[in-house]
Amino acid sequence: MSEPWPVAGLPDMVHVDNDADFRSRAFKRGCEDAGIAIDWRPPGEPRFGGHIEHLIGTQMGRLHLLPGTTFSNERELGDYNSNAINLRISKPIFSN
């Protein structure tokens, strides 16, 4: 990448659905303590999250193509031994 990519720190706001995890006191308190505003999706309006749900589904599908996947359930796993895969990373993924 030749251009600077100034991505660091915390977001100003997070956009979330109405799942119980995002309505918990701990989540609200954590966001408040970090100065992060919360914007909840309107209840009963699933179309507001379609783009992110599609992205998650696409990425999860790609993840299952990697060696060592555990799939979503035992039927999909079949005879595949996900424990037999020993992944080695030749380069650090993250650097300081």
C-alpha angles and dihedrals in degrees: 000000000000099000124071114257107202099197114145140114130032130324121252090225140010124209112214141170124240097266114143091247090063093046094052122116090236093056093045092046093047092052092045092049090051094045093246119147118219123221112189122203113249108267114255093018105106092164088076089071101039096108095053094042089052091049092050091049092049093048093046089052090053091046090060089059091065121093113264098032116157095203122215100286143359094266092058091044092056112159094339110125105214091178092062092067115095110191120200124193112213096189129036111261094206128032132188 
